[in-house]
Amino acid sequence: WGKFDILAHLTYPLRYINGIAKLNVDISQYNEIISESFRLLIQNGKGIEINTSGLRQPYGLTFPTLEYVKLFKELGGEIISIGSDAHCADDLGKGIIDGIKLAEAGGFKYISYFKNRKPEFIVIKQDEAYSKAALDEIIETNTKASLDLQKDSLFRVTVVDFSDQRFMIMHSHHII
């Protein structure tokens, strides 16, 4: 147990149950089980992901929704990441700003990413000056980060999605 950093796709079955089949299932009857799962994650230094793929599907919501993001925070959760779950290039980074806003609405002041399986935290701010500074910081961090052939993949992509612009930073090893 614990050979992971983030629990993702918490409410993913709703993509099919509510989104495709239109059954509108209420999962609140499982809130105690979800709360206990969150407590175990928190006790073990793990986080959850806000997956934005549901925003571009018939479901129309993130996985999980604000209710569960708030619950995770209320129980003491600090580690939250955001992913677009892109299966094609056009979807890279889609909904990331919505995910950041959801994290903020859930009470989070930071979002996280991982470096050598340790969480790194980025302050959530919504002004344009910060966006430029954040992009500069992300570019600098990615530029300085080397590719370790013993533990990294040969190709790394970072997508930064501001409301009016999207940036993709790609690093690859010279042997690709």
C-alpha positions in Angstrom: 0.0 0.0 0.0 1.1 3.5 -0.6 3.2 3.1 -3.8 1.3 6.1 -5.3 1.2 9.8 -4.6 -2.3 10.9 -5.8 -5.7 9.2 -5.8 -7.2 10.0 -9.2 -10.6 9.4 -10.8 -12.4 9.2 -7.4 -15.9 9.7 -9.0 -15.0 8.5 -12.5 -17.9 6.0 -12.7 -20.2 8.9 -12.8 -18.9 9.7 -16.3 -20.8 6.7 -17.5 -23.6 6.4 -15.0 -24.7 10.1 -14.9 -23.0 11.4 -18.0 -23.7 8.7 -20.6 -26.6 6.7 -19.2 -28.2 9.8 -17.6 -29.2 7.8 -14.5 -28.3 10.7 -12.1 -27.1 8.5 -9.3 -26.5 10.2 -6.0 -23.3 8.9 -4.4 -23.8 10.7 -1.0 -24.7 7.3 0.5 -21.0 6.5 0.2 -19.8 9.7 1.9 -18.6 7.9 5.0 -16.5 5.5 3.0 -15.1 8.4 0.9 -14.3 10.3 4.1 -12.5 7.3 5.6 -10.6 6.9 2.3 -9.6 10.5 2.5 -8.5 10.2 6.1 -6.2 7.3 5.2 -4.8 9.2 2.3 -4.1 12.2 4.5 -2.5 10.1 7.3 -0.2 8.6 4.7 0.8 11.9 3.0 -1.2 11.3 -0.2 -3.3 13.6 -2.2 -6.2 13.7 -4.6 -6.4 14.8 -8.2 -9.0 17.2 -9.7 -9.4 15.5 -13.1 -10.9 18.0 -15.6 -11.7 15.5 -18.4 -15.4 15.4 -17.3 -15.8 19.0 -18.3 -15.4 18.1 -21.9 -17.6 15.0 -21.8 -21.4 14.6 -21.4 -20.9 14.5 -17.6 -19.9 18.2 -17.6 -18.2 18.1 -14.2 -14.8 17.4 -12.7 -13.8 14.2 -11.0 -14.3 14.8 -8.1 -16.7 17.7 -7.8 -16.4 20.6 -5.4 -18.3 18.8 -2.7 -15.5 16.2 -2.4 -12.7 18.7 -2.9 -14.0 20.6 0.1 -14.4 17.4 2.1 -10.8 16.4 1.5 -9.7 19.9 2.6 -12.0 19.9 5.7 -10.5 16.5 6.8 -7.0 18.0 6.6 -5.9 17.3 3.0 -3.2 19.5 1.7 -2.0 17.8 -1.4 -4.1 18.3 -4.5 -3.1 18.1 -8.1 -4.9 18.9 -11.3 -4.9 16.9 -14.5 -6.6 17.2 -17.9 -6.4 13.4 -18.5 -5.6 14.1 -22.2 -5.7 11.2 -24.5 -4.9 13.4 -27.5 -2.8 16.5 -28.1 -5.9 18.8 -28.5 -6.9 18.0 -24.9 -3.5 18.7 -23.3 -4.1 21.1 -20.4 -7.8 21.6 -21.1 -9.7 22.7 -18.0 -6.6 23.3 -15.9 -7.7 26.9 -15.0 -11.2 25.5 -14.1 -9.5 22.9 -11.9 -7.4 25.6 -10.2 -10.5 27.6 -9.5 -12.2 24.6 -8.1 -9.3 23.9 -5.8 -9.4 27.5 -4.6 -13.2 27.3 -4.0 -12.5 24.1 -2.0 -10.2 26.0 0.3 -6.9 25.2 -1.1 -4.2 27.9 -1.3 -1.7 25.7 -3.2 -1.8 23.0 -6.0 0.9 20.4 -6.1 3.0 18.5 -8.5 5.7 15.9 -7.7 9.4 15.9 -8.1 11.1 12.6 -7.2 7.8 11.5 -5.6 7.9 14.5 -3.2 5.1 17.1 -3.4 6.1 20.6 -4.6 3.5 23.4 -4.1 2.5 26.3 -6.3 0.6 29.2 -4.7 -2.8 29.7 -6.3 -3.2 33.3 -7.4 -5.5 34.7 -10.2 -4.0 38.0 -11.3 -2.3 38.5 -14.6 1.0 39.6 -13.1 1.2 36.4 -11.1 0.4 34.4 -14.2 3.4 35.8 -16.0 5.6 35.2 -13.0 4.3 31.7 -12.5 5.0 30.9 -16.2 8.5 32.2 -15.9 9.0 30.1 -12.7 7.7 27.0 -14.4 9.9 27.6 -17.5 12.9 28.1 -15.3 12.2 25.0 -13.2 11.7 22.9 -16.3 14.8 24.2 -18.0 17.0 23.5 -15.0 15.5 20.0 -14.5 17.7 17.3 -16.0 16.4 14.1 -17.4 17.8 11.2 -15.3 17.8 8.1 -17.5 17.6 5.8 -14.4 14.3 7.2 -13.2 12.8 9.6 -15.7 11.1 9.1 -19.0 13.0 10.3 -22.1 10.3 12.8 -22.9 8.6 15.3 -20.5 5.8 17.7 -21.3 4.5 20.5 -19.1 1.3 22.3 -20.1 0.4 25.6 -18.7 -3.1 26.8 -19.4 -4.0 30.4 -18.6 -7.5 31.5 -19.5 -6.4 33.2 -22.8 -3.2 31.3 -23.6 -1.8 27.8 -23.5 1.9 27.0 -23.3 3.6 23.6 -23.8 7.1 23.1 -22.5 8.7 20.0 -23.9 12.0 18.3 -22.9 13.4 15.3 -24.5 16.7 13.4 -24.2 18.9 13.7 -27.2 18.7 10.0 -28.0 15.0 10.2 -29.0 
